[in-house]
Amino acid sequence: MKDLWISNSYAKINLGLNVLERLENGYHTIETGFCFIEWADRFEVTPSSRNSLTMSDEKIPIDDTNLIVKAIKLLEAEAGLKDQFHIKVEKNIPAGAGLGGGSSNAATTLRMINKIANLGLETSQLIEFGKKLGADVPFFIEGQAGFATGLGTEIEPLDLQTDAWVVTVFPGIPSSTPEAYQYCEPNAEPEFSLKTVLLEEDVEEWQYLVINDLEAAVFPRIELVGNIKDQFYEFGASYASMSGSGSSVFGIYEQDFVAIHAYDSFRKLGFEANLTRPKFSPDLGIYKKQIDTY
């Protein structure tokens, strides 16, 4: 018998995204709201004689460019990790979708290995490690909705988990994050305070007040993304937006039957889609069971 550790790695959506400034090093300062959706990858970790990674999606590389591999190497270099593991990931979150799948996987790796190997790292330490891996990683380690500023790594926990149904659709065409930022036009002084709008205004008002600055860079290059956003409103969404740098688009619905109709309609059109319940709270538990080794 040996131990098998299991956990889920959840996706996020961006509630608005203001690109404020392009820095000399090529990075950008932003502000955005983060919340979770029920789209999740499944992690299975077992002790092994050597580190190895298996992904159900064979198109995703498992070499040193993978954030899971980078997270392991970071723990070895800076946290004294000696144990070795086989990590098996059932990929459900599409890649290149603006849903933070890679960052979520990195955060899940840090959390799981910290627990399994008894590294004793506090959440604050894991967050610092996460910042070295990617802008969204600290959010996924924190595990609660929040408002991100700076490079996206500074997270203020806020109750932004929407109290409505969320339908998320992947067009099937990945979007390049570097290209989206390259072609966007930063705006240092947005017309409305994004944080104030998200906290104080009804969702029905968001379509007039909340924008994703990267849409203007992505829609001309991937026309289908803009078409799907329009389709969300035709299906009765209170608010619809591209998530992050795309290419996924989500719609927020007050009524369950309208959300389910939109979800079913997009599925019938051949798109990958997800339906998230109001006030969804991700289960970030790490569970252990024993398995036969024969």
Rosetta blueprint (number, residue, H / E / L):
1 M L
2 K E
3 D E
4 L E
5 W E
6 I E
7 S E
8 N E
9 S E
10 Y E
11 A E
12 K E
13 I E
14 N E
15 L E
16 G E
17 L E
18 N E
19 V E
20 L E
21 E E
22 R E
23 L L
24 E L
25 N L
26 G L
27 Y L
28 H E
29 T E
30 I E
31 E E
32 T E
33 G E
34 F E
35 C E
36 F E
37 I E
38 E E
39 W E
40 A E
41 D E
42 R E
43 F E
44 E E
45 V E
46 T E
47 P E
48 S L
49 S L
50 R L
51 N L
52 S E
53 L E
54 T E
55 M E
56 S L
57 D L
58 E L
59 K L
60 I L
61 P L
62 I L
63 D L
64 D L
65 T L
66 N L
67 L H
68 I H
69 V H
70 K H
71 A H
72 I H
73 K H
74 L H
75 L H
76 E H
77 A H
78 E H
79 A L
80 G L
81 L L
82 K L
83 D L
84 Q L
85 F E
86 H E
87 I E
88 K E
89 V E
90 E E
91 K L
92 N L
93 I L
94 P L
95 A L
96 G L
97 A L
98 G L
99 L L
100 G L
101 G H
102 G H
103 S H
104 S H
105 N H
106 A H
107 A H
108 T H
109 T H
110 L H
111 R H
112 M H
113 I H
114 N H
115 K H
116 I H
117 A L
118 N L
119 L L
120 G L
121 L L
122 E L
123 T H
124 S H
125 Q H
126 L H
127 I H
128 E H
129 F H
130 G H
131 K H
132 K H
133 L H
134 G L
135 A L
136 D L
137 V H
138 P H
139 F H
140 F H
141 I H
142 E H
143 G L
144 Q L
145 A L
146 G E
147 F E
148 A E
149 T E
150 G L
151 L L
152 G L
153 T L
154 E E
155 I E
156 E E
157 P E
158 L L
159 D L
160 L L
161 Q L
162 T L
163 D L
164 A L
165 W E
166 V E
167 V E
168 T E
169 V E
170 F E
171 P L
172 G L
173 I L
174 P L
175 S L
176 S L
177 T H
178 P H
179 E H
180 A H
181 Y H
182 Q H
183 Y H
184 C L
185 E L
186 P L
187 N L
188 A L
189 E L
190 P L
191 E L
192 F L
193 S L
194 L H
195 K H
196 T H
197 V H
198 L H
199 L H
200 E H
201 E L
202 D L
203 V H
204 E H
205 E H
206 W H
207 Q H
208 Y H
209 L H
210 V L
211 I L
212 N E
213 D L
214 L L
215 E H
216 A H
217 A H
218 V H
219 F L
220 P L
221 R L
222 I L
223 E H
224 L H
225 V H
226 G H
227 N H
228 I H
229 K H
230 D H
231 Q H
232 F H
233 Y H
234 E H
235 F L
236 G L
237 A L
238 S L
239 Y E
240 A E
241 S E
242 M E
243 S L
244 G L
245 S L
246 G L
247 S L
248 S L
249 V E
250 F E
251 G E
252 I E
253 Y E
254 E L
255 Q L
256 D H
257 F H
258 V H
259 A H
260 I H
261 H H
262 A H
263 Y H
264 D H
265 S H
266 F H
267 R H
268 K H
269 L L
270 G L
271 F L
272 E E
273 A E
274 N E
275 L E
276 T E
277 R L
278 P L
279 K L
280 F L
281 S L
282 P L
283 D L
284 L L
285 G L
286 I L
287 Y E
288 K E
289 K E
290 Q E
291 I E
292 D L
293 T L
294 Y L
